Amino acid sequence: MVTEIDFDSTVVAGSHELVSALVRDPAIEALPLNEGADLTWDADVPNRPGQ
């Protein structure tokens, strides 16, 4: 698990079972990410300001 001070996310690495359990938990806002995912503010093209 890692939280970068410049990002708005915490990344949890684990088995497929762990990730699936986190994504299914209604008390946690979680999405699966691919290895190497870009978490910078301008990487979210569909939600980029001004789009």
C-alpha positions in Angstrom: 0.0 0.0 0.0 1.3 3.5 -0.9 -0.2 6.9 -0.7 1.7 9.7 -2.6 1.3 13.1 -1.1 0.8 14.7 -4.5 -2.0 12.4 -5.6 -5.5 11.9 -4.3 -5.4 8.1 -4.2 -3.9 5.3 -2.2 -2.7 2.3 -4.2 -3.1 -1.2 -2.7 -1.3 -4.1 -4.5 -2.4 -7.6 -3.9 -3.8 -10.8 -5.3 -6.8 -10.8 -7.6 -8.9 -12.0 -4.7 -7.9 -9.1 -2.5 -8.5 -6.5 -5.2 -11.9 -8.0 -6.0 -12.9 -8.0 -2.4 -11.9 -4.3 -2.1 -13.8 -3.3 -5.2 -16.9 -5.1 -4.1 -16.9 -3.6 -0.6 -19.6 -0.9 -0.5 -17.8 0.9 2.4 -14.7 1.5 0.2 -14.4 3.6 -3.0 -12.1 1.4 -5.0 -11.3 0.7 -8.6 -8.9 -1.8 -10.1 -5.9 -0.4 -11.9 -3.5 -1.8 -14.3 0.2 -1.9 -13.4 1.9 1.3 -14.4 -1.4 3.4 -14.3 -0.8 7.1 -14.4 -2.3 8.9 -11.4 -1.3 12.4 -12.3 -4.1 15.0 -12.5 -4.0 15.2 -16.3 -4.0 11.5 -16.9 -7.8 11.3 -16.5 -8.7 12.3 -20.0 -12.5 11.9 -19.8 -12.7 14.0 -16.7 -10.0 16.6 -17.5 -11.0 20.1 -16.7 -12.1 22.0 -19.8 -13.1 18.9 -21.7 
